[in-house]
Amino acid sequence: MTSSPVTDYLRLGLAFDRLEEGFVDAYTGDPALRRAIENAPAPDPAELAARARGLRADLPADLPPDRAAFIDAHLRALECSARKFAGDEIAFPDEVRAYFDIDIALGDTQTYADAHERIADALERPGVSGAALSDAYAAHRRADEIPAAKVDECVRAFSGALRERVRSTFGLPDDEIVEFEVVTDKPWSGFNYYLGDHRSRVAINADLTQYMSSLPHLIAHEAYPGHHTEHCRKEEILVGSGQLEQTIFLVNTPQCLMAEGLADHALVAAIGDDWGLWAQEIYADLGLRFDGERAQRMASATSGLLGVRQDAALLLHDARRDADEVAAFLQTWLLATDARARQMLRFLTSPLWRAYISTYVEGYRLLQTWLDEVPAADRLTRFGRLLDEPLTPALLRAELRS
């Protein structure tokens, strides 16, 4: 099989699935290349790290600058992952920086205390704090639960509505399709498995209660105009034009930070700031009462808690706090139940996913800043660039500086 810098990058990325199944989130390239890697001897992590360094040094000048920069950033991330697999000690902030090209630090708990005040106001319980606020928030969440028998119907209603909106706004291939399935015993709430040829399978974790206020975000995040839409358009536009490095999507790389930031902005990008009022009409057609305006106020209030889970990861992996202390931190500031805090700890302590929370936190922040740089009327067009271009955190920062 012919060797090229791009093919060598694909070979290297595919080899990581031999170290940790699931590291290759999606691969839509030459199946013969994947079979060759699967049938080869098990790779040595230290050797993979050396290969990543060598490929970075040998990146040719004849690659367009944006493609070379994209591959270089991902080789740097893969080198760090290989070193971790080899048993190297790497400080957690350095690990996150190598994976996602961002710097992280503990947040200010005063920010979270201020958010609690706004949550109390949104709950119409001004001045309430501590255990009383947790109880009021828990009651609000219980009232927001989707009856189990209605979840499938709601998923299909929002998927259909968002699909039509995205088709008319961004365009999608005629043959694209998303299939939804219910799974259990997973550390995440939802997951997009992109299968190639404009097809996705979206898994929804039935172990977690589904809420009316969050389900539209989940569908937008995983499907329209989130992960599925991005995969479809990049397969059509970038892979179709010969950028074969876009046939692979690897965990713990800058791709993930960009993709999760995009997906977390997906609902507002598609519907606008009044997404709650839009959702209220759909729920009414399904026989469910949903206060869309209140949901929007609550979303604005809880946005101040964005950094709590990243702080929990830093406490676990950098400050070396024990799991019980971190669970208490999550319960205090996220107003989470003990069960929910423990579910979050599953994600934060997974060998593959332990650093991944930063893709949501810092991805959201970086993309928010970048999207806000243009007038509101141009924001949807700018969001479209996230779907269609091989953007990286470094490129967005460069655009912000300029």
VMD Tcl script that draws the C-alpha trace (Angstrom):
set ca {
  {0.00 0.00 0.00}
  {1.41 3.36 -1.07}
  {2.93 5.43 1.73}
  {2.27 9.14 2.13}
  {2.23 11.49 5.13}
  {-1.56 11.30 5.27}
  {-1.63 7.50 4.95}
  {1.05 7.21 7.64}
  {-1.08 9.42 9.91}
  {-4.10 7.18 9.30}
  {-2.06 4.04 10.01}
  {-0.81 5.56 13.26}
  {-4.29 6.62 14.37}
  {-5.84 3.25 13.57}
  {-3.15 1.50 15.64}
  {-4.44 3.18 18.81}
  {-7.62 1.12 18.61}
  {-5.40 -1.91 19.27}
  {-4.35 -0.31 22.57}
  {-7.82 0.88 23.64}
  {-10.96 -0.13 21.78}
  {-13.00 2.98 21.06}
  {-10.00 5.28 20.61}
  {-10.92 5.46 16.94}
  {-14.31 7.11 17.22}
  {-14.99 6.87 13.48}
  {-13.12 5.73 10.38}
  {-14.59 5.98 6.89}
  {-11.46 5.47 4.80}
  {-10.01 2.51 2.91}
  {-11.17 -0.65 4.74}
  {-8.05 -2.49 3.55}
  {-5.92 -0.10 5.58}
  {-7.92 -0.84 8.71}
  {-7.74 -4.61 8.11}
  {-3.96 -4.38 7.71}
  {-3.65 -2.66 11.10}
  {-6.04 -5.13 12.76}
  {-4.04 -8.09 11.43}
  {-0.62 -6.67 12.34}
  {1.18 -7.50 15.61}
  {-0.03 -5.53 18.64}
  {1.70 -2.13 18.65}
  {4.14 -0.98 21.31}
  {3.02 2.35 22.82}
  {6.57 3.73 23.04}
  {7.07 2.92 19.37}
  {3.82 4.71 18.49}
  {5.04 7.80 20.37}
  {8.29 7.73 18.40}
  {6.39 7.35 15.13}
  {4.22 10.35 15.98}
  {7.32 12.47 16.66}
  {8.93 11.30 13.44}
  {5.86 12.04 11.35}
  {5.64 15.54 12.82}
  {9.27 16.21 11.92}
  {8.76 14.91 8.39}
  {5.51 16.72 7.52}
  {6.14 17.93 3.97}
  {6.08 21.55 2.97}
  {3.98 20.73 -0.10}
  {0.89 20.04 2.02}
  {-1.38 23.10 2.19}
  {-0.67 24.97 5.46}
  {-4.12 24.32 6.96}
  {-3.85 20.56 6.33}
  {-0.28 20.39 7.66}
  {-1.28 22.31 10.80}
  {-4.29 20.03 11.32}
  {-2.22 16.84 11.06}
  {0.59 18.29 13.20}
  {-1.81 19.14 16.06}
  {-3.24 15.64 15.98}
  {0.16 13.96 15.87}
  {1.12 15.94 18.98}
  {-2.00 14.63 20.72}
  {-1.31 11.05 19.62}
  {2.27 11.24 20.91}
  {0.93 12.20 24.34}
  {-1.63 9.38 24.30}
  {1.06 6.87 23.35}
  {3.25 8.09 26.19}
  {0.34 7.65 28.61}
  {-0.25 4.11 27.33}
  {3.47 3.46 27.81}
  {3.17 4.45 31.48}
  {4.84 7.87 31.36}
  {3.91 10.28 34.15}
  {2.42 13.42 32.61}
  {0.89 16.20 34.67}
  {-2.84 16.37 34.02}
  {-2.91 19.99 32.71}
  {-0.05 19.09 30.34}
  {-1.97 16.03 29.19}
  {-5.05 18.14 28.43}
  {-2.92 20.74 26.63}
  {-1.32 18.09 24.41}
  {-4.66 16.47 23.57}
  {-6.82 19.51 22.95}
  {-4.45 22.47 22.51}
  {-5.96 24.41 25.41}
  {-4.85 25.43 28.89}
  {-7.03 24.69 31.90}
  {-7.10 25.90 35.49}
  {-9.41 25.63 38.47}
  {-12.39 27.97 38.35}
  {-13.49 30.42 41.03}
  {-16.15 29.00 43.33}
  {-17.53 32.55 43.70}
  {-18.63 32.21 40.06}
  {-20.57 29.11 41.04}
  {-22.05 30.82 44.10}
  {-23.26 33.67 41.84}
  {-24.81 31.09 39.51}
  {-26.63 29.57 42.50}
  {-28.21 32.95 43.18}
  {-29.43 33.16 39.59}
  {-30.77 29.59 39.79}
  {-32.67 30.46 42.97}
  {-34.21 33.44 41.16}
  {-35.14 31.27 38.17}
  {-36.80 28.83 40.57}
  {-38.68 31.78 42.12}
  {-36.96 31.06 45.43}
  {-34.70 34.13 45.78}
  {-32.18 33.96 48.60}
  {-32.39 30.18 48.98}
  {-29.01 28.44 49.16}
  {-27.29 25.27 50.35}
  {-29.43 22.20 51.02}
  {-32.65 24.15 50.48}
  {-31.50 25.18 47.00}
  {-30.48 21.60 46.19}
  {-33.94 20.40 47.25}
  {-35.69 23.08 45.19}
  {-33.54 22.28 42.17}
  {-34.18 18.54 42.58}
  {-37.93 19.21 42.67}
  {-37.61 21.28 39.49}
  {-35.73 18.44 37.81}
  {-38.34 15.88 38.84}
  {-41.07 18.03 37.29}
  {-38.98 18.22 34.11}
  {-38.68 14.42 33.67}
  {-39.99 12.85 30.49}
  {-42.20 9.82 31.25}
  {-40.28 6.71 30.14}
  {-43.08 5.68 27.81}
  {-42.83 9.04 26.02}
  {-39.05 9.19 25.47}
  {-38.99 7.41 22.11}
  {-41.82 9.56 20.75}
  {-40.10 12.74 21.93}
  {-36.77 11.70 20.42}
  {-38.39 11.13 17.04}
  {-40.37 14.36 17.16}
  {-37.33 16.53 17.91}
  {-35.11 14.61 15.50}
  {-37.60 15.15 12.69}
  {-38.12 18.84 13.46}
  {-34.41 19.56 13.74}
  {-33.62 17.56 10.61}
  {-35.99 19.66 8.54}
  {-34.57 22.89 9.99}
  {-30.99 21.83 9.27}
  {-31.80 20.62 5.76}
  {-33.24 24.00 4.88}
  {-30.38 25.93 6.51}
  {-27.16 24.02 5.83}
  {-28.11 21.28 3.41}
  {-27.63 17.56 3.93}
  {-27.00 14.68 1.52}
  {-30.24 13.10 0.30}
  {-29.25 9.68 1.65}
  {-28.30 10.75 5.19}
  {-29.97 8.95 8.08}
  {-29.73 8.71 11.87}
  {-30.89 5.63 13.76}
  {-31.51 5.94 17.49}
  {-31.02 3.13 19.99}
  {-31.31 2.80 23.76}
  {-28.31 1.44 25.69}
  {-27.36 0.95 29.35}
  {-24.24 0.82 31.54}
  {-22.38 3.66 29.81}
  {-20.48 6.60 31.37}
  {-22.09 9.11 28.99}
  {-25.67 10.29 28.29}
  {-25.55 10.00 24.51}
  {-23.10 8.99 21.81}
  {-22.92 9.35 18.04}
  {-21.43 6.43 16.13}
  {-20.74 7.72 12.64}
  {-20.80 4.77 10.23}
  {-19.81 6.55 7.04}
  {-21.81 7.11 3.85}
  {-23.88 9.76 5.70}
  {-25.21 7.31 8.32}
  {-25.09 7.57 12.11}
  {-26.26 5.46 15.01}
  {-27.05 7.56 18.08}
  {-27.13 5.72 21.40}
  {-29.08 7.19 24.33}
  {-28.25 5.95 27.83}
  {-31.44 4.63 29.44}
  {-29.75 4.54 32.87}
  {-30.08 8.33 32.97}
  {-33.41 10.10 33.28}
  {-34.29 12.17 30.21}
  {-35.49 15.73 30.85}
  {-37.69 17.93 28.69}
  {-35.29 20.86 28.95}
  {-32.24 18.83 27.90}
  {-33.60 16.41 25.29}
  {-33.71 19.02 22.47}
  {-30.06 19.84 23.25}
  {-29.16 16.14 23.21}
  {-30.75 15.56 19.80}
  {-29.19 18.72 18.37}
  {-25.81 17.78 19.88}
  {-25.70 14.22 18.54}
  {-27.53 14.67 15.25}
  {-28.88 17.94 13.80}
  {-26.87 20.15 13.41}
  {-24.28 18.52 15.71}
  {-22.07 15.47 15.26}
  {-24.02 13.70 12.51}
  {-24.36 16.87 10.44}
  {-20.68 17.71 10.87}
  {-19.59 14.22 9.82}
  {-21.87 14.27 6.78}
  {-20.72 17.65 5.55}
  {-17.02 17.00 6.15}
  {-17.32 13.65 4.36}
  {-19.04 15.37 1.46}
  {-16.85 18.49 1.27}
  {-13.42 17.67 2.72}
  {-13.05 13.95 2.07}
  {-14.74 14.47 -1.29}
  {-11.99 16.93 -2.22}
  {-9.21 14.53 -1.23}
  {-8.51 15.49 2.41}
  {-8.24 11.88 3.52}
  {-7.02 12.83 7.01}
  {-10.67 13.68 7.63}
  {-11.66 10.00 7.24}
  {-10.55 9.32 10.82}
  {-11.87 10.79 14.06}
  {-9.76 10.10 17.12}
  {-10.55 10.48 20.82}
  {-8.35 12.87 22.82}
  {-7.39 15.10 19.91}
  {-8.22 18.72 18.95}
  {-10.95 17.32 16.68}
  {-12.89 16.44 19.80}
  {-12.73 19.89 21.35}
  {-13.96 21.45 18.12}
  {-16.70 18.85 17.65}
  {-18.04 19.02 21.20}
  {-17.97 22.81 21.25}
  {-19.85 22.84 17.95}
  {-22.40 20.30 19.19}
  {-23.02 22.16 22.45}
  {-23.88 25.28 20.42}
  {-25.96 23.30 17.93}
  {-29.48 23.88 19.28}
  {-29.15 27.65 19.57}
  {-27.44 27.77 16.16}
  {-30.36 25.94 14.57}
  {-33.30 27.44 16.48}
  {-32.06 30.62 18.15}
  {-32.23 31.95 21.70}
  {-35.95 31.13 21.93}
  {-35.32 27.38 21.63}
  {-37.43 26.80 24.75}
  {-40.54 28.35 23.25}
  {-39.97 26.31 20.07}
  {-39.65 23.11 22.16}
  {-42.76 24.04 24.15}
  {-44.89 23.80 21.01}
  {-43.51 20.38 20.11}
  {-44.07 19.04 23.61}
  {-47.63 20.40 23.56}
  {-48.32 18.37 20.41}
  {-47.11 15.31 22.34}
  {-49.39 16.03 25.29}
  {-46.63 17.27 27.62}
  {-46.57 20.58 29.51}
  {-43.26 22.40 29.24}
  {-42.52 26.00 30.25}
  {-40.09 27.02 27.52}
  {-39.44 30.52 28.85}
  {-38.55 29.20 32.28}
  {-36.27 26.58 30.71}
  {-34.41 29.35 28.89}
  {-33.96 31.31 32.12}
  {-32.73 28.20 33.90}
  {-30.27 27.41 31.11}
  {-28.87 30.92 31.35}
  {-28.52 30.60 35.13}
  {-26.89 27.16 35.11}
  {-24.40 28.20 32.40}
  {-22.37 29.71 35.24}
  {-21.67 26.16 36.45}
  {-19.98 25.11 33.18}
  {-16.53 24.72 34.75}
  {-17.53 22.58 37.74}
  {-16.93 19.22 36.07}
  {-13.54 20.32 34.72}
  {-12.64 21.43 38.23}
  {-13.63 17.97 39.44}
  {-11.24 16.42 36.90}
  {-8.43 18.70 38.10}
  {-9.15 17.81 41.72}
  {-9.04 14.11 40.89}
  {-6.04 13.96 38.59}
  {-3.95 17.00 39.48}
  {-4.66 17.68 43.15}
  {-5.11 13.92 43.81}
  {-8.26 14.35 45.91}
  {-10.19 11.18 46.70}
  {-13.39 10.23 44.90}
  {-15.68 10.91 47.87}
  {-14.38 14.47 48.23}
  {-14.83 15.12 44.50}
  {-18.33 13.64 44.57}
  {-19.18 16.05 47.40}
  {-17.75 18.93 45.34}
  {-20.04 17.98 42.44}
  {-23.05 17.72 44.72}
  {-22.34 21.11 46.28}
  {-21.74 23.15 43.16}
  {-23.66 21.28 40.46}
  {-26.58 20.67 42.84}
  {-26.30 17.02 41.76}
  {-27.67 14.03 43.60}
  {-25.17 11.53 44.95}
  {-26.16 9.06 42.21}
  {-25.61 11.66 39.50}
  {-22.26 12.70 40.99}
  {-21.12 9.07 41.02}
  {-22.18 8.68 37.37}
  {-20.05 11.72 36.52}
  {-17.12 10.17 38.36}
  {-17.39 7.11 36.11}
  {-16.70 9.38 33.16}
  {-13.98 11.38 34.91}
  {-12.11 8.25 36.02}
  {-12.40 6.26 32.79}
  {-8.88 5.69 31.38}
  {-10.05 6.76 27.92}
  {-12.37 9.62 28.89}
  {-10.79 11.13 32.01}
  {-9.55 14.29 30.24}
  {-12.48 14.55 27.85}
  {-14.64 16.82 30.00}
  {-12.43 19.73 28.91}
  {-13.72 19.38 25.34}
  {-17.17 20.44 26.56}
  {-16.00 23.18 28.90}
  {-13.21 24.79 26.90}
  {-14.74 23.88 23.55}
  {-17.92 25.71 24.48}
  {-16.00 28.74 25.76}
  {-13.67 29.05 22.78}
  {-16.42 28.64 20.21}
  {-18.71 31.02 22.09}
  {-16.05 33.71 21.95}
  {-15.39 33.03 18.27}
  {-19.09 32.98 17.33}
  {-19.72 36.19 19.27}
  {-17.04 38.03 17.27}
  {-19.48 38.53 14.40}
  {-22.86 40.32 14.39}
  {-25.84 38.19 15.39}
  {-27.08 38.19 11.79}
  {-23.84 36.51 10.64}
  {-23.56 33.97 13.47}
  {-25.32 31.14 11.64}
  {-22.98 31.53 8.65}
  {-19.99 31.40 10.97}
  {-21.39 28.27 12.64}
  {-21.52 26.74 9.16}
  {-17.75 27.11 8.93}
  {-17.44 24.76 11.91}
  {-19.41 22.15 9.97}
  {-17.47 22.51 6.74}
  {-13.85 23.45 7.50}
  {-10.96 21.62 9.23}
  {-10.72 24.24 11.97}
  {-8.54 23.79 15.05}
  {-8.33 25.62 18.40}
  {-5.09 27.29 17.28}
  {-6.71 28.56 14.09}
  {-9.67 30.01 15.98}
  {-7.35 31.74 18.45}
  {-5.39 33.18 15.53}
  {-8.57 34.55 13.98}
  {-9.59 36.07 17.32}
  {-6.19 37.77 17.65}
  {-6.45 39.22 14.15}
}
mol new
graphics top color blue
foreach p $ca { graphics top sphere $p radius 0.5 }
foreach p [lrange $ca 0 end-1] q [lrange $ca 1 end] { graphics top cylinder $p $q radius 0.2 }
display resetview
